[in-house]
Each structure stands twice: as structure tokens, then as C-alpha cells.
Amino acid sequence: MTYSEARAYIDKTARFGIQPGLERITKMMAYLGNPQDRLRFVHVAGTNGKGSTSTMIASILACEGYRTGLFTSPYVIDFRERFMINGEMISEDEFAAIMTRISTVNDILEKSGCLLTQFELITAVALLWFAQRECSVVVLECGLGGRLDSTNIIKDPLCSVITKISLDHTDILGDTIEAIAGEKAGIIKPGCPTVLAPHQTEEALGVIASVCAERNSPLTLCTTDAVEVNSMSPTVSHIHYGGLRLMFKLAGSHQIENAVTAVNAARVINGRGLPIREESIANGIAVAKIPARFEVLSPDPIVIVDGAHNPDGIDALCRSIDSLLGGRSIVGIIGMLADKDYENALRQIVPRFDTIFTVMPDNPRALSAKELAACAAKYAGEGVTVKPVENLKKAAERGLEMIDEASALVVCGSLYLASEMRPILTDLLASEE
């Protein structure tokens, strides 16, 4: 099986959709010899901040010298971003070889009526690869929820980390914060410590605390109360927290919350037999990077790509725009999926923009540029232009033409849009140099 054939095999399983449950992944991993049982994990769930927090924790562990696996989703640039060891993606040859083995097992399971979903196969690839490469530790990000997520096949993690909890995927996880928090709390294991990110709602905190008490899981409640912000800009931030002076390039005030969570997780892990020096915590956070999280593609003129797509993520994006781009004229390029709460997202984000181009991401669930423009126009200020643009490159070109040193371009609304627009903008910016 070649890499292209392996990708095609994975893609065809998308037709099975999202089917929470551990029965199928349990059968698959049993056939593979349960490689996950040979690994140590940091398990990360939550609605927002999972990717950034997971990346920071993995970076800290790698700086300490551990061979560190990182499993995240979704990807932005390359499908293989989901599978990393010390910042390096799985090679195409390794992916193809592992998928060859997994596809053989999957074909056997399909004949018995056990149909694994796309994410379950991807999880199997990650766990098998990390075991084959003998990782010292793996930072494992949940795909959806926690309790019935395929990553929850692991046992006794070094630490369970739960980031900010808010409403998302309500058709699957429940339509209340309590219900969603209950699903996230499913990763909490008896006797294993839990770290909870700052600024949770009372409902989410109550659920997590209750489950931790039931399962005898020591709970670390993170807070930003003791954070001293020294400086913040679109390209770098400096804070003082917990005796550490931290610098990080992940922009936005919400990244302070993620950094605080990562620091506390590292200190909990340190107490679980995996030593981590304070120096490695600071160094790891300093070098952590992740695409499409208020990512600055150009500092002059300022061009930012952000994948926020749910209410809490959009709120974080708005706070970042207000604190880091205040006083600038802002051009927005927005594209969203129809099954997201786009009405509320537009209500929040549109008033920040002086000109808006709406586009349609390349996804069957995407909202058309015209429909999005009609909705966005309801929340636009007086004199603000809202125009649908059918071609992504044309939207990028028009956006770049309108900005200078006193303005900024912000692309947002979907990780799918970020994935498409990022290379287009990178090429256009390079051609202008």
C-alpha cells in the first residue's frame, strides 16, 4: 500500500460518520496486540484550547529530552500533522506501512459487521506508531467528547487534562454544559490526577469536581489570578506565572489560559515519576507552535489566520482582536460550516470588522458565501461593506490590497477555511516581497 492508497483507504471510511463508542476500537487494538498498553499518556479533552495545550505539553516533554508523541486533530496543512514525535510528522512510508497492517485487520472486522469510523482508524495508526517508535510518553488529544472517544481506550494516564468546556457538537454530546462536561469527564481515571483549565463555568466545574471525587482523582484547578502580564503583541507575549517567566509565540489572551494549564500539567506529571525541570517548562512553552490559532502570517502588514468555529473559540478570537489589534481598520474574510452556530458567531465577530468578504470553504457542510453574507450583514455597522466572493484566492487578493501598516487582515470561521487560505495567503505574501 502506497501513501496515496493509504489516504484513500482512510478517506473512504468517512461514510460511516461519527459513531461514539469503544467497542470497535477495542477489537481493532486487540488484533494489533494492544500496543497502547505499552505507552504512558497525558490525555487531553475539552471544547477549546485542546490543540494549543496539547502542543505546549508535548513541547515541554520534548525539551526535557523525552521521546514525545503528539496526537491531535484536525490537521491544517498536512494530514500527517495529526501524528508527531518531537515535532516531526510521521513519514509517508511509515504511514503507508502501518495502514497496510491496519487495513488487513479492518477488512476482517468489516466482514463480521464491525465498521470502524475514520477517526477510529486514525487513532489506531497513532497508537501503533507511537508504540513502534517506543515513545517515552504520548500527549493524546480527544477527537470528540471523551467518555466514548476512541482515545479513551487507554488506561491509567499520567495525567488527565480538561481544557475550557463550552457548547459544541450538541447533537452528539448533549445540549447543556453539564452534559458536555460529563462526556469530557469520561477521561478521568480512578486514582489518576486531573488538571482543569481556568475560567470554567460553575456547571462544568461542578461536574468535573464531582467525578474527580467519585474516582479519587486529585484535582488541580488552574487559575490566571496570579498571572502577571508583562507584554502582549500579535507575535510574542511575556508573562510571569508560578515563579516562571514565560515567553510564547502563540498569540491571544486565551493562550495565557492554555500556558497556565500546561505549566500545571507538567508539574503534576513531574510528581508522577516523569521528572520535568522548571527550565524545560519555560523552554517548551517558548518554542511551541501550532498553525491557525491566531497565527500571524505577516507582521507588516498584519495578516492573521484563525480556525475558531464555536462560540467560545469566537469569543477568544474577539478578545484577541480587541487586545492586540485595537485601533486598526480590520478586513475580515469569513467562511463557516452550516452545522455550526454561525448566527451567534457572526453576532460576535462581525462588529470588529470594517470590511467583510464571505467565502465558502471546500466542505460539503459549508454555508454558501451568499448565505453567510446575508447573515453577516445583519450585524455589520453603518458603512461596513459585506460582499460574498466565490473564489478564495480572489478574496485573499482583495483583502491584501485593502490593508497597510495601520490595518490588518483576519481570516476566520473554520479550520477548513484556515487550511485552504493559509497556503494561498503565504504564496501571495511571498510574491509581494
Secondary structure, DSSP 8 states (H G I E B T S, - for coil): --HHHHHHHHHHGGGG-----SHHHHHHHHHTT-GGGG--EEEEE-SBSHHHHHHHHHHHHHHTT--EEEE-SS-SS-GGGGEEETTEE--HHHHHHHHHHHHHHHHHHHHTT----HHHHHHHHHHHHHHHTT-SEEEEE-SS-STTSGGGG--S-SEEEE-B-----HHHH-SSHHHHHHHHGGG--TT--EEE-SS--HHHHHHHHHHHHHTT--EEE--STT-EEEEE-SS-EEEEETTEEEEE-S-STHHHHHHHHHHHHHHHHHTTT----HHHHHHHHHH---TTSSEEEEETTEEEE----SHHHHHHHHHHHHHHSTTSEEEEEE--BTTS-HHHHHHHHGGG-SEEEE---SSTTB--HHHHHHHHHTT--TT-EEEE-S-HHHHHHHHHHT--TTEEEEEES-HHHHHHHHHHHHHHHHHH-
